[in-house]
Each structure stands twice: as C-alpha cells, then as structure tokens.
C-alpha cells in the first residue's frame, strides 16, 4: 500500500499567498525598475475580479510585467532560491511543519500540489524535505529560457486533481493501492479533498469551512 500525504502550498503550508510576493522579490533582485509597473498588476487584478481575465491570464500578465518575457534557468533559479530561503525561514506555518513531519514519520510520501509556479514552489518544497512537486509549469523557448506563458493548464481546481492522477500513473501508483491524505485551505481544492481517503480543510476560508461541515472533513487550524 502506498501512503501519500498531498499538501496545497499557499495558506496551507505558508501563512500567506506567495505569487505576488514572489514577483515583487524577484523584480527587486532582477530588474528593480519593473516595480514601477506594479500598479498595472493591480488593474489586472480588478479585471480578474470582474471576470474579464482568468487566473492563468492574470498570472501570465503579471509575470510578463514584473519579470519580463523570458529568463534563463540560471536567472530564475537565483531569484527563486532567494525567495524560497526567506519564505521557509519566515513564512511557513509551524503547524504545517509539524504535520509534514508527523506524516513523514508515519510512512507517508509527502507531495506538494500547488497552483503556484514550479520554479519557486519546488525550491520551497526542497527546503521542507519534499521531493515530489506538482505545480503550474512555465513554457520554455527554443533556447530553454523560461517564458511568462503557462505550459498547459494552470494547476488549479479540477486540473490539480487531474495532474495528481497523472503523476500517480507516472509513478506506477494505482489508486486502489494508495491511501491518500489531502490538505488544503481553499474550496477550489474540493475535487482533491473529495477524492482523497482523508480530506482535511486547513486554515479554511468560509466556503471551504461550510463544505467541510457538509462533507464531514476535519477542520484544522495551523495558524
């Protein structure tokens, strides 16, 4: 039997969302002049709120403004590692660390499944001893540079569950031979939580808290 413990990242493992903070930190390190463009990100955020742009479009636009159209893997690794070091030192919830260690001690394989971009989510995961990361992936050009465009779909909602199932197939882990725990703070991960053998609503916002009460999922607070 394969035992898997699958963790969302933002506001489940970390105390706060990471994407905008990563972009700001990366812009400061790589091209500080781009911070002058940040108000346009706020305008795009209003467009998302009004449903004029989807999450993937907002993510691509924000990265294009603050990091430019393309970074070499070395450039991206430098800013990602710097952000991850600070985030793990100051932004990871103690309750999340404790649960990760408890699951690991209990024989569970720890997996991070996040809508965040893999180029910095993986850097955070490594510092927490997590090898397996399922995340949004960036497209690359012919020179291998990392573009602001998303490769495939944003790893969010039902897409995240599909990505988990694909990863399990790649790892030769049949669903029937796996016991899965899943942890998330947001109702968008309801497909993953419902699919898991044990779904946990962690630091849950109102909609997830209500759904958890309906579904009988335990509600945890790691803050």
ABEGO torsion letter per residue (X at the ends): XBBBBBBBABGAABABBAAAAAAAAAAAAABAAAAAAAAAAAAAAAAAAAGABBAAAAAAAAAAAAAEABBBAAAAAAAAAAAAAAAAAAABBAAAAAAAAAAAAAGBBBBBBBABBAAAAAAAAAAAGBABBBBBBBBBBAAGBBBABBBEBBBBEAAAAAAAAAAAAAAGBBAAABBBBBBBABAAAAAAAAABABBBBBGBBAAAAAAAAAAGBBBBBAX
